């Protein structure tokens, strides 16, 4: 279990979670429109999962 948590907490994971959290926060407070930051968040999440799939092979 500790190994899975250790693997989860790396730089790319933290950056992805912060970016998605910022997206949700900015949209919820009305500071940004979803269309302004959604492409960046989509790219980061896609990269996150692509790297995870590549690491497993």
Secondary structure as the mmCIF struct_conf table of DSSP 4:
data_model
#
loop_
_struct_conf.conf_type_id
_struct_conf.id
_struct_conf.beg_label_comp_id
_struct_conf.beg_label_asym_id
_struct_conf.beg_label_seq_id
_struct_conf.end_label_comp_id
_struct_conf.end_label_asym_id
_struct_conf.end_label_seq_id
HELX_RH_AL_P HELX_RH_AL_P1 UNK A 2 UNK A 8
BEND BEND1 UNK A 9 UNK A 10
HELX_RH_AL_P HELX_RH_AL_P2 UNK A 11 UNK A 29
TURN_TY1_P TURN_TY1_P1 UNK A 30 UNK A 30
BEND BEND2 UNK A 31 UNK A 32
HELX_RH_AL_P HELX_RH_AL_P3 UNK A 34 UNK A 56
#
